[in-house]
Amino acid sequence: MRALDWPTAIRTLVTVALGGIGAAAGFTHTHDWASAHGQHGWLAWADAVVIEGMAVVAGFEIHRDHTTHRPTRRITLPQLVLVAAFILYGLSYGMAEGTQRALVADFAPAEIKATVLGAYHTSIGIVRLASGVVAGLLWVVFMPQATFAFGAIAATVATIGLVLWKPPARS
């Protein structure tokens, strides 16, 4: 019997946990987007499974091709599916970003709406820059898994904040 390789076990556990968090977020986002656009009930979940599952299956296929040293073409079907999944994800992200801007504009007083939108976009840019620096430092100074663990913790804190947030009453 082999001795337990603790670093590999911890890396695997962190990868599975972060993958689970990402999958839950991805499934939920895709389901909510499908529901908002007319696909209700089990069809919305089916959309989520198909779209999110494409990337997983493509990853398994690419891994299999590399580990079995199968002769492959330059671009394989799983690679094309993975690219399509990223394109679909980018489109859904682009559509979601517009709703965030609309939410900010809806809550902003009319006389300072442009200022509020400018502040919103400035803060998004600053936070993205800072998060990139932090992610890079965690990756280089500690280990790549620290970057993903930090992202998972930040996403969890943000989710809790959104759950606890009460929007201001509209008059």
N, C-alpha and C positions, 0 to 999 in steps of 0.2 A: 504494500500500500504506500502511495506517495504521501509525503508530508504536505500539509497545506501551505501554499504559497500566499502569504498574507497580502503582500502588495498587489498581486494579481486579483485576489479575492476582493480587496477593497476597491480597486479600479473597476472591477466587474459590477460590484454592488452600486457604486456611484453612477456608472454608465446606465445600468438598468433603472435606477431611481430617476435620474434625469431624463432618460428616454421615456419613462412612464409619465413624468410630469409634462414633457413636451407633447407626448401623444394625447394626453388628456386635454391639454390646452388646444392642440390642433383639431382634435375631434370635436370639441365643444365649439370652437370658432367656426369650423366648417358647418356643423349642424345648425348653429344659430344663423349663419349667413344663408344657408339653404332655406331655413324656416322663414326668414325675413323676406325671401324672394319666392314664396309660394309652395315650397316643398315641406309639407307638414308630416308629423308622425314618423313612422318607420322609414319613409323615403328620405327624410332629412338625415337620419342616422346612416342609411345606406350610402348616401352621397359622401358622408364623412368617411365611412369605412373604405370606399373605393378610392377616393382622392388621397387620403392619408396612407392607405395600404400600398398604393403604387410605389411610393418611395421605399417602403420597407422591402417589398418584393424585389424591386430593382437592385437594392443594396445586397440582398441575399444572392441574387443571380450573378452580380459582378464579383462578389466574394468567392462564389463557387467556381467561376471561370478562372480566377487567379489561383485558387488553391489546387485545382485539378490540372492546371496548366493546359487547359483546352485551347486549341488553336481558335482564335477569334478574329473577326474582321476588325478594322480600325475602330468603327463605331458599331456597338451592338444594340440590339433592341432594348435591353435593360437600361443602357446608358441614355438612349433616347427617351424612355419612359421617365427616368430620373430628371432629365432636363425639362420634360413636359410638366412634371410635378412641381419643379421649382418655378416654372413660368406661371402655372396656375396659382401657386402660393403667392407669388409676387403680385398677380392681378388681384387676388383677394385682399392682400395687404394694402394695395393702392385704393381699393374701394373702401376699406375700413378707415383709412386715414382721412378721407373726406368726411365721414361721419363724426370723427373726433373734432375736426374743424367746425363742423356745423353745431356740435354741442357747445363748444366754446363761444361761438357767435350767438347762439340762442340765449346763453346765460349772461352775456355782456350787455351792459346798459347801452342804449342806442348812441348816446353822445360820445362814448369812448370805445365803440366797437372796434375801430381800426387799431387803436392803441392796445386793446386787449389781445387781438389777433397777432399783432407784432410781438407783444410780450410772450405769447404762447409759442410762436415759432422760434423766438430767440432762446427761450428756456429749453425747448426741444433740442435745438442745436448744441447748446452748452452741455446738456445732459448726455447727448450722444457722444460728444467729444470726450467728456469726462469718463463715460463708461468705457469707451475705447481705450483710453489710457489705463484705467484700472484693470481692464481685461488683459491688456498687453503685459502689464506689470505682474499680475497674478500668473500668467502663462510662463513668463520668463523667470521670475524670481522663485516661484513655488513649483507648480506643475500645471499642465494643461487642465487637469481635472478640477483644480481650484477655481479656474475661470468659470466652468460650468456650474460648480457648486454655488459660487457667488451669484451667478445668474438665477439659479433656482431659488435661492434665498430671497433675492430682490423681487422676483416674480411673486413669491409667496407673500411677502410683506405688502406688495402692491395690491394683490388680490384681497387680502384682509382689509386693507384700507378702502378699497372699492366697495366691499361688502358692508363695512361700517359707515360709509359716507352717506349722508342724507342730503339730497339736493335742496337748495334753497326754495322756499315756497314762492310760487309765481303769483304775481298780482294781476 
